[in-house]
Amino acid sequence: MKFEYYGHACFMIDTGKEKLLFDPFIQHNPLANVISTEDIDPDYIFISHAHDDHIADIEFFTKKSSTQVICNFEIMNWLQKKGLNNFQPLNIGGKRNFSFGTVRMTQAIHSSSFSDGSYGGTAAGFVLEINDKVIFYTGDTALYSDLKLIADFHPIDWVLLPIGGVFTMDASDACKAAQLLKCNQVIGLHFDTFEAIKIDKIKAIQLFKTQQLNLHIPTIKQTIIL
C-alpha cells in the first residue's frame, strides 16, 4: 500500500486495487503545479470538511470519472446541487464497509463552512482499515484528549496529522496526539502552503525523535510505503 503526497492536506492512498484521494486541493495550490491532475484518476474521494483548501478540485475529479465521494451529509447536499450524485455519506462515529476495507468517520476539532459562509457540517477525520493496516487521517484538527479513545478501538499503524499550526495543531501538539494514539509512524500535513503555516521541518522531526516517534514530512509527489 502506498501514500503519495500532492501538497497541503491532499494525498492519495493506493491500496493496490483502488485509489483513494483525500481533500483535493491541487489545481488551486501554487506549490502543487508540478502535478498533472489529468493523471490522477481516483476510485474514491474523501472530504474531511468544506473549506476551499480541501474541496477546491472536487468538481474536476468527480466530473472526469465515476469516482465515489465519501463525506458528510451537508457536503453531499452541496455537491448534489452541482449535479453530482455518486456518494456515500457518513457522520461522526458512523462506519461503513467498502470494497477496499472499512471507514469510520471521527470528529475533528475545527470549523467547516463553504466559501459563501454557509454551513459545511462537522469537520471530520477518517479511520481506515485496509489490508490489515489501520490508517488514521485526522483531518484539520486541534489536539483533543478523545484521540486516546480512538486508539482503544483501533490499533493505529499510521497517522496523518496536521503540523502547520495557526489553523490546526502544530508539530508540538501533533507529537502529543501521536502519543495519545500510541502510533509511532506519523505523516505531517497542512504545512508551508501559506506564509502563516510555514514550519521548521528539522526542528519538528527532532521533536518527534525525542519521544521515539518517526515524523515523515513529505515533499510534493513523494511516496511512502505504508
C-alpha positions as CSV (number, residue, x, y, z in Angstrom):
1,M,0.0,0.0,0.0
2,K,1.3,3.4,-1.0
3,F,0.9,7.0,0.1
4,E,1.6,9.8,-2.4
5,Y,1.6,13.4,-1.4
6,Y,0.0,16.2,-3.5
7,G,0.6,19.1,-1.2
8,H,-1.2,20.8,1.7
9,A,-3.6,18.1,3.1
10,C,-4.2,16.4,-0.3
11,F,-2.8,12.9,-0.8
12,M,-3.6,9.5,-2.5
13,I,-3.6,6.1,-0.9
14,D,-3.1,3.3,-3.5
15,T,-4.3,0.0,-1.9
16,G,-3.0,-1.9,-4.9
17,K,-6.6,-2.3,-6.2
18,E,-8.3,1.1,-5.6
19,K,-7.0,4.6,-5.4
20,L,-8.3,6.8,-2.6
21,L,-7.9,10.6,-2.9
22,F,-8.2,12.9,0.1
23,D,-9.2,16.6,0.3
24,P,-8.4,17.5,-3.4
25,F,-6.6,20.9,-3.5
26,I,-4.1,20.7,-6.3
27,Q,-5.0,23.0,-9.2
28,H,-5.6,25.9,-6.8
29,N,-2.4,25.2,-4.8
30,P,0.6,27.0,-6.4
31,L,3.0,24.7,-4.6
32,A,1.5,21.7,-6.5
33,N,2.0,23.0,-10.0
34,V,4.4,20.1,-10.7
35,I,1.4,17.7,-10.6
36,S,-0.7,16.8,-13.6
37,T,-4.3,16.4,-12.4
38,E,-5.1,14.6,-15.6
39,D,-3.0,11.7,-14.5
40,I,-4.9,11.3,-11.2
41,D,-8.0,9.0,-11.5
42,P,-9.3,8.1,-8.0
43,D,-11.9,5.5,-7.3
44,Y,-12.9,7.2,-4.1
45,I,-12.6,10.8,-2.8
46,F,-12.7,11.6,0.9
47,I,-13.7,15.1,2.0
48,S,-12.9,16.0,5.6
49,H,-14.7,19.4,5.7
50,A,-15.9,22.2,3.5
51,H,-13.1,24.7,3.4
52,D,-11.8,25.6,0.0
53,D,-8.3,24.3,0.7
54,H,-9.9,20.8,1.0
55,I,-12.6,20.8,-1.7
56,A,-11.4,23.2,-4.4
57,D,-10.8,20.4,-7.0
58,I,-13.7,18.2,-6.1
59,E,-15.8,19.0,-9.2
60,F,-12.9,18.4,-11.5
61,F,-12.3,14.9,-10.2
62,T,-15.9,13.8,-9.9
63,K,-16.8,15.0,-13.4
64,K,-13.9,13.3,-15.1
65,S,-14.7,9.8,-13.8
66,S,-17.3,7.7,-11.8
67,T,-15.5,8.5,-8.5
68,Q,-17.5,7.9,-5.4
69,V,-17.3,10.7,-2.7
70,I,-17.2,9.9,1.0
71,C,-18.2,12.9,3.0
72,N,-20.7,14.3,5.5
73,F,-24.4,14.9,4.6
74,E,-24.1,18.7,4.3
75,I,-21.2,18.4,1.7
76,M,-23.2,15.7,-0.1
77,N,-26.2,18.1,-0.4
78,W,-23.9,20.9,-1.7
79,L,-22.4,18.5,-4.4
80,Q,-25.9,17.3,-5.4
81,K,-26.9,20.9,-6.2
82,K,-24.0,20.9,-8.6
83,G,-25.4,17.9,-10.4
84,L,-23.2,15.2,-8.8
85,N,-24.8,12.1,-7.4
86,N,-22.2,9.4,-6.6
87,F,-21.9,9.5,-2.8
88,Q,-21.6,7.5,0.4
89,P,-22.4,9.9,3.3
90,L,-21.2,9.4,6.8
91,N,-21.5,11.3,10.1
92,I,-19.3,11.4,13.2
93,G,-19.0,7.9,14.7
94,G,-20.5,6.2,11.6
95,K,-18.8,3.3,10.0
96,R,-19.2,1.7,6.5
97,N,-17.8,-1.2,4.6
98,F,-16.3,-0.5,1.1
99,S,-14.6,-2.7,-1.5
100,F,-11.1,-1.7,-0.1
101,G,-12.0,-2.1,3.6
102,T,-13.9,-0.2,6.3
103,V,-14.1,3.5,7.1
104,R,-15.1,5.2,10.4
105,M,-15.7,9.0,10.5
106,T,-14.3,10.7,13.5
107,Q,-14.6,14.2,14.9
108,A,-12.1,16.9,14.1
109,I,-11.9,19.9,16.3
110,H,-12.2,22.5,13.6
111,S,-14.7,24.8,11.8
112,S,-16.3,23.9,8.5
113,S,-18.1,26.2,6.0
114,F,-18.3,26.8,2.3
115,S,-16.8,29.8,0.6
116,D,-20.1,31.7,0.8
117,G,-20.2,31.2,4.6
118,S,-22.9,28.5,4.6
119,Y,-22.7,25.6,7.0
120,G,-20.5,22.7,5.9
121,G,-21.4,20.2,8.5
122,T,-19.0,19.0,11.2
123,A,-15.3,18.7,10.4
124,A,-14.1,15.1,10.4
125,G,-11.3,12.6,10.1
126,F,-11.3,9.0,8.9
127,V,-10.1,5.8,10.3
128,L,-9.4,3.3,7.5
129,E,-8.9,-0.4,7.9
130,I,-7.3,-1.6,4.7
131,N,-5.3,-4.8,4.1
132,D,-4.7,-5.5,7.8
133,K,-3.4,-1.9,8.3
134,V,-5.2,0.9,10.2
135,I,-4.6,4.4,8.8
136,F,-6.0,7.4,10.6
137,Y,-6.3,10.7,8.7
138,T,-7.3,13.1,11.5
139,G,-8.4,15.9,9.1
140,D,-7.8,19.5,10.2
141,T,-7.9,19.3,13.9
142,A,-6.7,20.7,17.2
143,L,-5.3,18.4,19.9
144,Y,-8.1,16.7,21.8
145,S,-8.0,14.1,24.6
146,D,-10.5,11.7,22.9
147,L,-7.8,10.6,20.5
148,K,-6.8,8.1,23.1
149,L,-10.3,6.6,22.9
150,I,-9.9,6.1,19.1
151,A,-6.7,4.2,19.8
152,D,-8.6,1.9,22.2
153,F,-10.8,0.8,19.3
154,H,-8.2,0.9,16.6
155,P,-4.5,0.0,16.8
156,I,-3.2,2.7,14.6
157,D,-0.3,1.8,12.2
158,W,0.0,5.2,10.5
159,V,-1.5,8.5,11.5
160,L,-1.7,11.6,9.2
161,L,-1.7,14.8,11.3
162,P,-1.6,18.5,10.5
163,I,1.6,20.1,11.8
164,G,1.4,23.7,10.5
165,G,-0.2,25.4,13.5
166,V,-2.3,28.6,13.4
167,F,-5.4,26.9,11.9
168,T,-4.7,23.4,13.2
169,M,-2.5,21.7,15.7
170,D,1.2,22.4,15.3
171,A,4.1,19.9,15.5
172,S,4.3,20.0,19.3
173,D,0.6,19.2,19.6
174,A,0.8,16.6,16.8
175,C,3.6,14.9,18.8
176,K,1.3,14.6,21.8
177,A,-1.5,13.4,19.5
178,A,0.7,10.6,18.2
179,Q,1.4,9.6,21.8
180,L,-2.3,9.5,22.7
181,L,-2.9,7.4,19.6
182,K,0.1,5.1,20.5
183,C,1.3,5.4,17.0
184,N,5.0,6.0,16.1
185,Q,4.6,6.4,12.3
186,V,3.4,9.9,11.6
187,I,3.0,11.7,8.3
188,G,2.8,15.5,8.6
189,L,0.3,17.5,6.6
190,H,-1.1,21.0,6.3
191,F,2.1,22.9,6.4
192,D,4.0,25.5,4.3
193,T,1.2,26.2,1.8
194,F,0.6,29.7,3.2
195,E,3.0,32.0,5.0
196,A,1.2,31.6,8.3
197,I,1.8,27.8,8.4
198,K,5.4,27.6,7.3
199,I,7.4,25.4,9.7
200,D,10.9,24.5,10.7
201,K,10.9,20.9,9.4
202,I,14.2,19.9,11.0
203,K,13.0,21.1,14.4
204,A,9.7,19.3,14.1
205,I,11.4,16.0,13.1
206,Q,13.8,16.3,16.1
207,L,11.0,16.9,18.4
208,F,9.3,13.7,17.4
209,K,12.6,11.8,17.8
210,T,12.9,12.9,21.4
211,Q,9.7,10.9,22.0
212,Q,10.8,7.9,19.9
213,L,8.4,8.8,17.2
214,N,9.0,9.0,13.4
215,L,7.7,12.1,11.7
216,H,7.7,11.9,7.9
217,I,7.3,15.4,6.3
218,P,6.7,14.6,2.6
219,T,7.7,16.7,-0.4
220,I,5.2,17.0,-3.2
221,K,4.9,13.8,-5.3
222,Q,6.9,11.9,-2.7
223,T,5.6,8.4,-2.0
224,I,5.8,6.4,1.3
225,I,5.1,2.7,1.6
226,L,2.5,2.1,4.4
